[in-house]
Amino acid sequence: QTRLKADNGTTLEYLYDLAEGVKKAVIHYPSSYKYYTDADLPTHGVEYDKGDLDFSGITIKQAIGFGGKLKGNGHKICNLKASAPIFAEITGSITGLVIDASCEFKGTSSLMASLVGKNSGTLTNVRNEAPVTFRSDEDILNSVIIGGVAAISSGRLYMCDNSGAVTLSTPGGTKAVSAGGVVGHMTSEAAMCTNSGS
């Protein structure tokens, strides 16, 4: 077990998982998640173990890619305001995570969603309750893909749910738009997924 401490006193705890033989970052508080993403620290897994993460007043940068395992353990991400999905791309797996309705995702990313822009991995039991909005004050010259949980997926989605509104807002024309509840554009497998969002 190793603990790293940032300048602001934030502690990020690393555990070595003997069963899986990999190093795992254990996220206790939103500040430690911010430290993890800001520093681009390498790990094979991330786990939330102290309850819901409240991001009130905390700004995080988008994680460019993730190839490990993220276990949400049923916890919620709350009060996060972002202009892009939390992850740009994942090739690993994310399970048991809830994006609470207190979050909001509004921006001009061509791959717009709450959790991930491009999923090439596996999303299991992930629920999005937050509104996802692509908003531009100008004509849209590029293709846009919008989804509640993921924008585009060539990976696997299982038991995922979206109840958040998925919206495109622009005063002019659009080149091409693909929008969906759980995922905006799917090229592979999805099972037992539901959408009740508008």
HELIX and SHEET records of a PDB file:
HELIX    1   1 PRO A   30  ASP A   38  1                                   9    
SHEET    1   A 8 THR A   2  LYS A   5  0                                        
SHEET    2   A 8 THR A  11  ASP A  17 -1                                        
SHEET    3   A 8 VAL A  22  ILE A  27 -1                                        
SHEET    4   A 8 GLY A  45  TYR A  48  1                                        
SHEET    5   A 8 LYS A  69  LYS A  71  1                                        
SHEET    6   A 8 SER A  93  ILE A  99  1                                        
SHEET    7   A 8 LYS A  76  CYS A  78  1                                        
SHEET    8   A 8 LEU A  53  ASP A  54  1                                        
SHEET    1   B 9 THR A   2  LYS A   5  0                                        
SHEET    2   B 9 THR A  11  ASP A  17 -1                                        
SHEET    3   B 9 VAL A  22  ILE A  27 -1                                        
SHEET    4   B 9 GLY A  45  TYR A  48  1                                        
SHEET    5   B 9 LYS A  69  LYS A  71  1                                        
SHEET    6   B 9 SER A  93  ILE A  99  1                                        
SHEET    7   B 9 THR A 122  ASN A 128  1                                        
SHEET    8   B 9 ARG A 156  TYR A 158  1                                        
SHEET    9   B 9 GLU A 189  ALA A 191  1                                        
SHEET    1   C 9 THR A   2  LYS A   5  0                                        
SHEET    2   C 9 THR A  11  ASP A  17 -1                                        
SHEET    3   C 9 VAL A  22  ILE A  27 -1                                        
SHEET    4   C 9 GLY A  45  TYR A  48  1                                        
SHEET    5   C 9 LYS A  69  LYS A  71  1                                        
SHEET    6   C 9 SER A  93  ILE A  99  1                                        
SHEET    7   C 9 THR A 122  ASN A 128  1                                        
SHEET    8   C 9 ASP A 161  ASN A 162  1                                        
SHEET    9   C 9 THR A 194  ASN A 195  1                                        
SHEET    1   D 4 LYS A  81  ALA A  82  0                                        
SHEET    2   D 4 GLU A 104  GLY A 107  1                                        
SHEET    3   D 4 VAL A 132  ARG A 135  1                                        
SHEET    4   D 4 VAL A 166  SER A 169  1                                        
SHEET    1   E 4 PHE A  87  ILE A  90  0                                        
SHEET    2   E 4 VAL A 116  ASN A 119  1                                        
SHEET    3   E 4 ALA A 150  SER A 153  1                                        
SHEET    4   E 4 VAL A 183  MET A 186  1                                        
SHEET    1   F 3 LEU A 111  MET A 112  0                                        
SHEET    2   F 3 ILE A 140  GLY A 147  1                                        
SHEET    3   F 3 THR A 174  GLY A 180  1                                        
END                                                                             
